[in-house]
Amino acid sequence: MRLLFADCRQALLNTVLIAEQCRFSIMQRLDCPPIRPSEISGDPAAVLSDLARRGLERRLDRRISPGGGTLRSGYRERLEIELQHICKMGHAPYFLLVHECVSWAKARGIALGPGLGSAPGSLVVYALELCDIDPMAYGLQFERFLNPERATGPAIDVELDAAHMDALADHLSSTWGKDKVGWPVAFNRLGGREAVRTTCMALGASDVEASQEGALFSESTVPSLPRQAIEAAVLLRPNRIPAATVDGQELTSHEVLSLAEHVRGLPIAISHGDRENGFEAVAISALPLVETVPIWEAGYLGLPTIHLDPEAAWGSGPTVLYLRREGVLGTIQVALREVAPTMRVEEIPLGDPDALAIVDSREVRAACHMNNPALSRALKRINPDRFEDVVAACALCRPSQLDRELKT
């Protein structure tokens, strides 16, 4: 610098003076304490255990006769095992928070779904009436929902009538404060294939050529070892990529893939999750959001948009509630009011032959995932005559396999 600015010696000395007067330090991440309903006092684990035990007894009283002592003991034993894991892992406040939101919705007559995702595998979730699916009746495993060896916490997806999403948002912001509730978003990042494709196009390859080269990079084979993936791709296709040049020199596949390795993982866009399919995530913080996470702007339903990776933030950041807007829940309520005002949804038998006939006709359009073409083909082959057949077909054609052909 002295050689380059020899005629500006005083300016160089001033830069040193300015640097010496600067004081800057990056704040250590402020861990957010677990959030829990304000009306809950005492130990969260004890409160959760009491709610779950009393809730299970109410469930059993409605389903099992007083003489079914052996069956009741099996339920109680599993409940205690689950409570032990949940409380030991420190998840009791999260369950209490979801319980508060669900109880608030039920008290106002807001329609909720029977259960979604892996949460119905928990007897505690069933006992708290966060879902209406008995995991023991269907052989569902608790470890599928919450594995003690997994670093991330549980996720209880709550389906609610889409017409009341704004009411729930108002309830959360009024209960916890508008400065403590927000919609989390994350960054979509360049994956292996897209990194190769983007690099090839930046070097002059056509879209077709870039896509062909990107197809060599298997995202699922070795996602954590990009160098091995590059070497595997080179073995498959060691030729040169047409039109991929730098300073007039044509690059080899190995050179292009090496460049792609450096851009892999870079953020390219903001992701709102699966909002177009009705899925939402709401972050609730015990501290003002400005003290714990970056805030972008006022977003959906008047709540701020925040940058938060729910999995990375688990245990140290705001608590995330997972919601799903389901319009058909409101339609069902309207139908019940018109046809059978005194009937509850829970009273409709799962093996209703008329309902199964509609499912068998593949005319179901409104139910979640039931308009999946792969599911229609599966139902055509199965011809379901009981509810368990429909469950099995939906499991085979779950959302992660929408584009796959049913082979068996």
C-alpha positions, 0 to 999 in steps of 0.5 A: 500500500505504501508503494501504491500510495507513496504520494498520499502518506498522510492518508495511509496513516489516517486509515490506521488511526481510523482502524484503531478507533473501530470497535466491533464484535459479533454478538454471541447467538442469544438462545431463546428459552423454551416457550410455553402457555402463560397460564401453565405454572409449575414444571412443564413435564409434570403438567404435561404428564398430568394432562396426558394421563387424564386425557388417556383415561377419558379416551379409554372410558369412551372406547374400552369397557371397565372390564378391559383391564389388560388392554388399559394397562398396555395403553398406560405402559406405553404412555409412560414410556413416551412421557419419559422420552419426551420429558427427558429430551425437554420437549414438554413445553412444545407439547403444551404450546400445541395443546394450547393452540388446539384447545383454543381452536376447539373451544371456538368450533374451528374444524381440525383434521384427524392427524397428519404426518408422523404425529399420530404415532404418539400416544401422548399426542392422542391422549392430549387430543391433538389428533384422533388416530389411536396409534396402538389400534393401527400399530403406529410406532412412536420412534417414527415421530420422535426418535431419542437418537435424533437431534431434531425435535418433534413436529406436530402438524395441525390441520385446521379450516383454512377460513380461520387461519387469520383468527389463529394468527390474531390469537398467537400475536395477541397472546405472545405479542406481535413482536414475538410471532412471525412466519419463518422462511429459509433459503433454497440452495444450489444442489449438486445437479443444479450447481453443475448445470448452472456452472456449465451454462455460465461457461457457455454450454447450452441448456440441453448440454448443461442438463445432460452434464448435471444428470451425472451428479447424483444428489442422493448417492454421496450428498456429503462427499461432493469430491467423490461424486465428482470423481464418479461423474468423471469416470462415467463421462471423461469427455469434454463439455461442448462450448464450455470454455474459459479464455478460449480453452475448452474445459474437461468434465473434471474441471467443470465439476470442480468449479461446480463444487465451489458454488454448491450450497449457495443460497439462490432464493427464499423458500416459504416452505410448502405454502402453495399446498396449504402448509404453514410454519409459525415461529413463536419466541419468548424474546422479541424476534429482533433479538434472536433472528433476522427480520425481513418485512411485514408478511402474511396476515400482518406478521413479520417474515423472519429467516429461520431454519426450524431444524437448525434452530431447534432447542436454541431459537423460536418454537415453530408450530406447523399448520396446514390450511385445509378447506375441506374441513369447513365444507364437512362442517357445512355438510353436517349442519345441513344433513345431520346437525347433531352428529359429530365427525368422530361419530361417522364410522370409518368403514362406512360403505357409501364412503368407501364406494366413493373412494373406490370410484376414484371421484374423491377430489377435495381430500388431502392427497386423494387427487394423486394419479398414482393413488387413483391407479392403486385404488383401482387395483385394490378395490378397497372394502375397508378403511385400512385398505385406503390407509395402505394405498395412501401410504404407498402413494405418499407425497414424496412419491407422487411422480413414481409409478406403482410397481406392485 
